């Protein structure tokens, strides 16, 4: 793509032509449309200008649509710099530490504004923003120190200004109501002079309400807040897996390569300094964990800390009792660990050595439903913790399922439920032990030669009817589906299917018998016998020997009304 504003600049006949960047005058003519920005952006820009001018106090007032911003800084010596687009006019120290964009008052374009300082006043109208001359006039009644800026705008309310002033280091008041002022980081923050900042690590619950207020304005999930003297930007960075850690970065005013992306200045430039900042954040994260004295970091992060010179203790043992878990109902039969039982006496599941994925389920069910001379407690430990001493547990090597005679089988929910007369599970462990016990529930392995997906096949004994609640069987037959009805409705449907299964197990007509009994139990007073004829007539014999006959409506002989 060619820039038509670039010009050839031949140095001599023997040298190739060169081009140079320049700002076209047409850009200045569009200033009233290029730099309007947001109200918050205008507040930030004027507060930053006041701070750079050495101000300690800023008074903001709203009156009849006019906003007045007055500071007690050193004032304006050269009014021409106010309309020098791209030229900040600030000292070299500010250029090195803050990289001011030079937008300045152009954040107020195309508004009509009046600026009073050091006995002079200028009125910048619409044409002034586009390059027309603006007169600098004497101002006998103007402030002797500081600067006053007046312009039309939406109300600069206390609620809008406060989050933008709280970490600016300025004393700011809106309509005579002081804004809060707080330090962005505490004294414990670590100074990084090469980056020109101080860094503090905090856990989420220890953030102040103002940090949270600033964070709400940023992208959700960002956990790094960088304070540019009151203007904050954020980004997402998790050098360690502790998700509740937040990083507060406070610019000190020292020279820094940390830069804001122009013109919006709402995010950091990803340059070398940005990478150095992330490295510093990682180091401070590990140092914070070290000072705290406990953590749940994966083993590789534990090694990374050592590589950075930070020696951590081993992670707090992190495990789940049992091998099955779910974030939503239904939940499986629970495996419990006896009080005071040592983790070192538990077992992990060796998934790599398992014959199929039903082994994990049956190990869990054996521990939950079996009985043993000594407790058998399997635990789940994520592989990311492999390497810690507490994670080096014996493992279950082999799982054997012994199934008795089939009594009844039926398709149920999203799988197949089969009742057998006996059912037992046995496991062999790497420390040479065998745990075996009868159980009332197990998962059947997939059919031989079936490598792909197949329906869930669940085995039960008659004891499961009384020892388990329906949802614990439902869990292994697919459980609740988000794509269907509500959880309660689906569970009720499953319970009805399961009741029919148990009834059919007792005989082909048992479900019919139960349905009839369910209907007549609602007859009051208590009945002795109920006779149902083929024509629909119901005869109820009551305890006192009397009878009550109920006929279908079409058998009643109704007399026609006499005329």
Secondary structure, DSSP 8 states (H G I E B T S, - for coil): ---TT--B----TTS---B-----HHHHHTHHHHS---HHHHHHHHHHHHHHTT-SEEEEEEETTEEEEEE-S---S-GGGGG-TT-----HHHHHHH---S-GGGGGTTS-EEEEETTEEEEE-HHHHTT----EEE-TTS-SSSEEEEEE-S---HHHHHHHHTTSSSEEEETTEE-----SS-TT-EEETTTTEEEEEEEGGGS-HHHHHHHHTS-TT--EEEEETTEEEEE---SSS-TTEEEEEEE-SS-----B-TTT--SB--SHHHHHHHHHHHHHHHHHHHHHT-----HHHHHHHHHTT----------EESS---SSSS--------TT--GGG-BEE-GGG-SSTHHHHHHHHHHHH---SS---BEE--GGGTTSGGG---EEEEEEEEE--EEEEEEETTEEEEEES-EEEEEEETTS-EEEEE-SEEE----TT--S---EEEEE-TTHHHHS-HHHHHGGGT---TTSS-HHHHHHHHHHHHHHHHHHHH-TTHHHHHHHHHHHTT-SS-EEEEEE-TTS-EEEEETTS-EEEE--GGGS-------
